[in-house]
């Protein structure tokens, strides 16, 4: 049950971030994932921010 919810939230978050009108839904999905799995989401967010700054300032 929790695995299917996780897959659905990840899919909804990724797909809804592509369109401006559905970005709010993507942010809500990411927030729910952060409450369900706080440590893995924060690790992925930290890695994502590091990669972003690496490419932006390199």
PAPA-219572 format. One line per 10 residues: their letters; for each residue y, z, x of N, C-alpha, C, O. Coordinates in pm, whole numbers. Layout:
! residues N
A> Y:Z:X:Y:Z:X:Y:Z:X:Y:Z:X | ...
This chain:
! residues 58
XXXXXXXXXX> -119:0:83:0:0:0:125:0:87:215:-81:66 | 131:91:183:251:99:266:265:-23:356:377:-63:389 | 152:-84:397:157:-203:480:215:-321:402:295:-397:456 | 175:-336:277:229:-446:197:377:-426:167:453:-522:163 | 419:-302:147:561:-272:127:640:-304:253:750:-358:246 | 584:-271:367:652:-299:494:667:-449:516:774:-496:556 | 562:-523:492:568:-669:507:669:-731:411:744:-821:448 | 672:-683:290:766:-736:191:910:-704:230:998:-789:215 | 934:-584:280:1070:-547:321:1116:-627:443:1232:-669:449 | 1027:-649:538:1063:-728:656:1093:-872:617:1191:-931:663
XXXXXXXXXX> 1009:-929:531:1029:-1067:487:1160:-1080:409:1236:-1174:432 | 1185:-988:320:1309:-993:241:1431:-974:330:1533:-1039:309 | 1422:-886:427:1536:-862:516:1567:-986:600:1683:-1025:613 | 1463:-1047:656:1486:-1164:741:1539:-1281:660:1635:-1346:701 | 1478:-1309:547:1520:-1425:468:1658:-1406:407:1736:-1501:397 | 1690:-1285:365:1820:-1265:301:1935:-1258:400:2050:-1273:360 | 1907:-1237:528:2014:-1237:627:2064:-1377:661:2168:-1392:724 | 1990:-1480:621:2032:-1617:649:2146:-1664:559:2219:-1756:595 | 2163:-1604:443:2262:-1649:347:2365:-1541:323:2332:-1423:310 | 2490:-1580:317:2601:-1486:302:2593:-1409:170:2627:-1291:165
XXXXXXXXXX> 2550:-1474:65:2549:-1410:-67:2438:-1306:-82:2444:-1222:-172 | 2337:-1309:5:2226:-1214:-7:2218:-1118:111:2116:-1049:127 | 2320:-1111:194:2317:-1022:309:2312:-875:269:2258:-793:342 | 2368:-841:156:2362:-703:109:2219:-658:83:2183:-544:112 | 2138:-748:28:1997:-716:4:1926:-695:137:1841:-606:148 | 1958:-776:237:1898:-761:369:1934:-628:434:1849:-565:498 | 2056:-586:417:2099:-457:473:2028:-343:402:1990:-245:466 | 2009:-354:273:1937:-251:198:1792:-245:243:1736:-136:258 | 1729:-361:265:1590:-364:312:1576:-300:450:1482:-226:476 | 1670:-328:538:1667:-269:671:1689:-119:664:1628:-44:741
XXXXXXXXXX> 1774:-74:573:1797:69:555:1670:139:506:1637:247:554 | 1601:78:412:1476:137:362:1372:142:473:1300:241:487 | 1364:36:553:1271:37:667:1307:146:768:1219:209:826 | 1436:168:788:1479:272:882:1442:410:830:1412:500:910 | 1443:430:700:1401:559:645:1249:577:650:1200:688:669 | 1175:467:632:1029:475:638:977:492:780:887:572:806 | 1036:416:873:993:417:1013:1114:434:1104:1162:336:1159 | 1164:556:1122:1290:572:1196:1279:538:1344:1371:476:1398 | 1173:577:1411:1165:555:1556:1145:406:1589:1218:354:1673 | 1049:336:1527:1034:193:1562:1157:109:1528:1192:17:1602
XXXXXXXXXX> 1223:140:1417:1342:62:1380:1454:87:1480:1525:-6:1517 | 1472:210:1523:1578:239:1620:1547:177:1756:1639:133:1826 | 1420:174:1795:1384:109:1921:1413:-41:1913:1469:-99:2006 | 1375:-104:1802:1402:-246:1786:1551:-275:1778:1598:-376:1832 | 1627:-188:1714:1771:-206:1707:1834:-195:1846:1924:-272:1880 | 1788:-100:1926:1841:-84:2061:1808:-206:2147:1893:-253:2223 | 1687:-257:2135:1649:-377:2210:1732:-497:2164:1777:-577:2245 | 1750:-508:2034:1831:-619:1981:1975:-614:2027:2033:-717:2061 | 2033:-496:2030:2171:-481:2078:2180:-513:2226:2276:-576:2271 | 2081:-468:2303:2082:-496:2447:2071:-646:2473:2141:-699:2559
XXXXXXXX> 1986:-715:2399:1972:-860:2417:2101:-931:2376:2144:-1025:2441 | 2162:-885:2268:2288:-945:2222:2396:-932:2329:2462:-1030:2362 | 2413:-814:2383:2515:-794:2486:2481:-867:2616:2570:-912:2687 | 2353:-877:2646:2312:-951:2765:2353:-1098:2754:2408:-1155:2849 | 2327:-1159:2638:2360:-1300:2621:2509:-1321:2603:2562:-1424:2644 | 2577:-1227:2543:2721:-1243:2517:2804:-1231:2644:2898:-1307:2663 | 2769:-1137:2730:2850:-1110:2847:2792:-1164:2978:2844:-1133:3085 | 2688:-1243:2971:2630:-1297:3093:2688:-1432:3125:2650:-1494:3225
